[in-house]
Each structure stands twice: as C-alpha cells, then as structure tokens.
Amino acid sequence: MRSGDWKLVAKGPDGKWELYNIAQDRVEANDLAQKHPDRVGEMTAKWEAWATRAKVIPWIWKPEYKPSGN
C-alpha cells in the first residue's frame, strides 16, 4: 500500500511487512520498518481495514494472516 512517499509491502512466505521511502529508495533496497514502527502500524491498520471491507485477506498467507484487531 502507498501513503505519500511511503510504500508498505509484504514479501515472501512469512508475509513480514517491509516499509520503503520510494522517493529516496526507488529500488526498495532499504527496509525501514524497524526504524518506523509507528508508520508500519498506521499503514497496516489502513490496509487491514481495506482488505476486510474488500474481503481480500490473503488465503495463501503462511502462517494464516490474522488482522491486528483480532
């Protein structure tokens, strides 16, 4: 998901969230999730709200994805 210059993505089988400032890091080489946990939390909550409304919580997520509010 994007929010301004920030991009939150989950890659790989563990589905770990990664955060990038794409204005400064166009190739997504520097994961900033640990440096900005509050931003990760805000963006994750927005993604989860959208995914719940759209009924698209990934069924292939391993381990099974559980929204933070549940």
N, C-alpha and C positions, 0 to 999 in steps of 0.2 A: 504494500500500500504506500501511497505517496502523500506527503504533507509538506508543501513548500519544497525546500531543497532536500528534505529527508525522505529516505526510502527504507521501509521495513520489509524484510523478506524472510521466508523460512526455506532452507535448502536441506537436501539430504534426508536420509531415512529417519533421523531423530527429530526433525521439524524444529530445530532450535532457531529462535528469532535472531536475525542479524540486522544491524542498523548502519546505513551509509548516508553520508552527506554527498549527494551526487553532483552538487555544484563544485565541490572540491576534489571529489574522487569518482570520476566518471566511469572507471572500470570496476568499481566496487571491490577494491583491494584491501581496504582498511575497515574492518568491522568495529563500529563504535558503540555497540550495545552495552558493554561493561562500563564505558565512560559516561553513558547517558541512560541509566536505568529508568529514570522518570519518564523520559521521552518514549522509551520502549513500552512502558506500561500504558501511557496515554494512547499511543498508536495501536497497541494490541487491543485495548478496550474498544476502540473505534472499529477495528477490523472485525472483532468478535460480534459486535452489535450488528454490523452489516451482514456478516456471514450467517448469523442467526435469523435475521429478517429474510434473507435470500435463500435460507435453507441449504447452504452450501458448505457446512462444516465438513472438511475432507474426511471421507470414509476410509481413505487409504493411509491416513496418518498413523505411523507406528512409533511409539505406542499411541493408542487411540487419543485423539485430541479432546481435551476437556476445557471448555472456556473457563477463564479465571473466576467468574462469578458462580461457578457450580462446584 
